Amino acid sequence: MNIVVISGSARPQRRSHQVALEVQRRLSNRQHSCSLLDVKALNLPLLENTLAETANPSAVLKETSASIAACDALVVVSPEHNGSYSGALKNTMDYFYQEYSRKVFGLVAVSSGMLGGVNAARNMQHYALRLHGIVYPEFLLTPKVQTLFTDGQLTDEGYGQRLDKFLDGFLWLAEAIKGAKEQKEK
């Protein structure tokens, strides 16, 4: 299965990126093709036109579009900023639309507080549905992210178990949808 993990923060001291890297690592360890789209590395300008409305899209836009279009599913990892998901994530994702249609979305919210980004997760759910995505109904909430990693390594076994359970369910849905699509194409 081809999965894209979107790391949704552009801030200098972003901790949610560690979570995105851990998700990517665990998916790769399960023998899935897994690429990372990092909104900070992409550094797309403020949206003026979507890709479809851009006369001469950059190579970065074309490559990002192709990566999303080719994937079977996406895991979106975002910190909670002011009660919602990251503005940089929204700006980056808004460049594309058709690429998301009928793709399974797994949503991971990250927070330094106790609630784990629940507001960001709910808002991402509405957004993914608007993009005609199929949202895995269980969010992975990540409270107190600052306590989970040491030198880039996940050290909290409880969170690792919750992450694995989330990925089990997400992959089950993604594989079921992929199978249904393949069956319809026959």
C-alpha positions in Angstrom: 0.0 0.0 0.0 1.2 3.5 -0.9 0.7 5.9 2.0 1.6 9.6 2.4 2.3 11.1 5.8 1.8 14.8 6.0 3.8 16.6 8.7 1.7 19.7 9.2 3.8 22.2 11.1 6.2 24.8 9.9 7.3 26.2 13.2 10.9 26.1 14.2 10.5 24.1 17.4 7.9 21.8 16.0 7.4 18.6 18.1 4.6 17.2 15.9 7.2 16.4 13.2 8.7 13.8 15.6 5.2 12.1 15.6 5.0 12.2 11.8 8.4 10.6 11.5 7.4 7.9 14.0 4.2 7.2 12.0 6.2 7.0 8.8 8.8 4.7 10.4 6.1 2.3 11.8 4.3 2.2 8.4 7.5 1.5 6.6 8.3 -1.3 9.1 4.9 -2.9 8.2 6.2 -3.1 4.6 4.2 -0.2 3.2 5.5 2.3 0.8 5.4 5.5 2.8 6.5 9.0 1.8 6.6 12.1 4.0 5.2 15.5 2.8 6.6 18.1 5.1 4.9 21.4 4.9 8.0 23.2 6.3 10.3 21.7 3.7 7.7 22.3 0.9 7.5 25.9 2.0 4.7 26.7 -0.5 3.8 30.4 -0.8 0.5 31.7 0.5 -2.2 30.3 -1.7 -3.4 32.5 -4.6 -4.6 29.8 -6.9 -5.0 26.1 -6.6 -2.8 23.8 -8.7 -5.7 23.3 -11.2 -5.9 27.1 -11.6 -2.1 27.8 -11.8 -0.9 28.5 -15.4 2.7 27.4 -14.8 2.9 25.2 -11.7 6.3 24.7 -10.1 8.0 21.3 -10.2 7.3 21.1 -6.4 3.6 21.5 -6.9 3.5 18.9 -9.7 5.5 16.4 -7.7 3.4 16.9 -4.6 0.2 16.5 -6.6 1.5 13.3 -8.2 2.5 11.9 -4.8 -0.9 12.5 -3.3 -2.8 11.3 -6.4 -0.7 8.1 -6.5 -1.2 7.2 -2.8 -3.9 4.9 -1.4 -4.2 6.7 1.9 -2.9 9.6 3.9 -2.0 10.2 7.6 -2.2 13.9 8.5 -0.3 14.9 11.6 -0.9 18.4 12.9 -0.3 20.3 16.1 -3.2 22.2 17.6 -2.8 25.9 17.0 -5.4 28.2 18.6 -8.1 25.5 18.7 -7.6 24.1 15.2 -5.0 22.5 13.0 -2.0 24.3 11.6 -2.5 27.2 9.2 0.6 26.1 7.2 -1.1 22.6 6.8 -4.3 24.2 5.5 -2.4 26.4 3.1 -0.4 23.5 1.7 -3.3 21.1 1.4 -5.5 23.7 -0.2 -3.4 23.7 -3.4 -4.9 20.4 -4.2 -8.4 19.0 -4.3 -9.1 16.1 -6.7 -6.0 14.3 -5.5 -7.7 13.6 -2.1 -11.0 12.2 -3.4 -11.9 8.8 -2.1 -8.6 8.5 -0.2 -8.6 7.2 3.4 -7.4 9.8 5.9 -6.0 9.0 9.3 -5.8 12.0 11.6 -3.2 12.5 14.3 -3.4 15.6 16.5 -0.6 16.8 18.7 -0.5 19.1 21.7 1.7 20.0 24.6 -1.4 20.1 26.8 -3.6 17.4 28.3 -6.3 17.2 25.6 -4.0 16.0 22.9 -5.3 18.3 20.1 -8.9 17.1 20.1 -10.1 20.4 18.6 -7.5 20.1 15.8 -8.6 16.5 15.1 -12.3 17.5 14.9 -11.5 20.3 12.5 -9.3 18.1 10.4 -12.1 15.6 10.2 -14.5 18.2 8.7 -11.8 19.4 6.3 -11.0 15.9 5.1 -14.7 15.1 4.5 -15.0 18.3 2.5 -12.1 17.1 0.3 -14.2 14.0 -0.3 -11.9 11.9 1.8 -12.9 8.8 3.7 -11.9 9.5 7.3 -10.9 6.7 9.7 -13.3 7.5 12.6 -10.8 7.1 15.4 -8.3 10.0 15.9 -4.9 9.5 17.4 -4.6 12.2 20.1 -1.1 13.0 21.3 -1.1 14.9 24.6 2.0 16.2 26.3 4.2 15.5 23.2 7.2 17.1 25.0 7.3 14.0 27.2 7.1 11.3 24.6 10.5 11.5 22.8 14.1 11.6 23.9 16.7 12.5 21.2 14.1 11.8 18.5 13.3 8.3 19.8 9.8 7.5 21.1 10.3 6.5 24.7 6.6 6.3 25.9 5.5 2.7 25.5 1.9 3.5 26.1 1.8 6.0 23.3 3.5 3.5 21.0 0.8 1.0 21.8 -1.9 3.5 21.0 -0.2 4.5 17.8 0.0 0.8 16.7 -3.7 0.3 17.5 -4.5 3.4 15.5 -2.5 2.2 12.6 -4.1 -1.3 12.7 -7.5 0.2 12.3 -6.4 2.8 9.7 -4.7 0.2 7.6 -7.7 -2.2 7.8 -10.0 0.6 6.4 -7.4 1.7 3.8 -6.9 -1.9 2.6 -10.7 -2.5 2.5 -11.2 0.6 0.4 -8.3 -0.2 -1.9 -9.7 -3.7 -2.4 -13.1 -2.3 -3.2 -11.6 0.1 -5.8 -9.6 -2.7 -7.4 -12.7 -5.0 -7.5 -14.7 -2.2 -9.2 -12.0 -1.7 -11.8 -12.1 -5.4 -12.9 
